[in-house]
Amino acid sequence: MDASELAALLKRSETHRLILGDYEGPYALGVGRDPDNPSGYGFVLKVPHEEGWPRFVTIQGQRIPVNVQGGFQPVKPLR
């Protein structure tokens, strides 16, 4: 899938649930280059801890990589 197709999938809550399961903490989910295939795209998931997350998901019969990055912190208001 190309970047625009993946971006369209991110607009669907089912995609978030497929990747996140029952997780309710802070996260950011987007589309980016696949580090294992620089000419391809995948999802980029930023969460506080990178352990225990899927490294790929299957949507519409296609295996899509999930690049998990730890250390994510939610933004705190200035006030």
MIKEKE-907317 format. One record per residue (C-alpha): y, x negated, z. Coordinates in steps of 0.1 Angstrom, whole numbers, padded with zeros to 4 digits, always signed. Example, Ala and Ser with C-alpha at 12.3 -4.5 7.8 and 13.67 -1.06 7.14 Angstrom:
BEGIN
-0045-0123+0078;-0011-0137+0071;
REM end
This chain:
BEGIN
+0000+0000+0000;+0035-0012-0007;+0063-0013+0019;+0078+0021+0009;+0044+0039+0013;+0039+0023+0047;+0074+0033+0057;+0067+0069+0047;+0035+0068+0069;+0057+0057+0099;+0076+0090+0097;+0044+0108+0107;+0035+0110+0144;-0002+0108+0135;+0003+0072+0124;+0019+0063+0157;-0009+0080+0176;-0035+0063+0155;-0021+0029+0164;-0009+0036+0200;-0036+0060+0213;-0025+0073+0247;+0000+0045+0253;+0034+0058+0266;+0053+0026+0273;+0081+0010+0253;+0073-0001+0217;+0087-0007+0183;+0067+0000+0152;+0078-0010+0117;+0067-0025+0084;+0066-0062+0076;+0048-0089+0057;+0011-0094+0066;+0009-0129+0081;-0026-0134+0067;-0015-0123+0032;+0021-0131+0026;+0022-0110-0006;+0010-0079+0013;+0025-0056+0038;+0013-0041+0071;+0026-0026+0103;+0044-0047+0129;+0039-0035+0165;+0061-0049+0192;+0048-0042+0228;+0052-0058+0262;+0016-0073+0261;-0003-0080+0229;-0038-0077+0242;-0060-0047+0235;-0043-0034+0204;-0059-0027+0170;-0054-0055+0144;-0059-0030+0116;-0060+0008+0110;-0076+0028+0082;-0053+0054+0066;-0061+0073+0034;-0092+0050+0029;-0071+0018+0030;-0073-0009+0057;-0038-0017+0069;-0032-0048+0090;-0013-0044+0123;+0006-0075+0134;+0009-0072+0172;+0037-0091+0189;+0040-0092+0227;+0071-0097+0249;+0089-0065+0238;+0115-0052+0263;+0133-0019+0259;+0171-0021+0255;+0190-0015+0288;+0223+0004+0287;+0254-0017+0293;+0266+0006+0320;
REM end
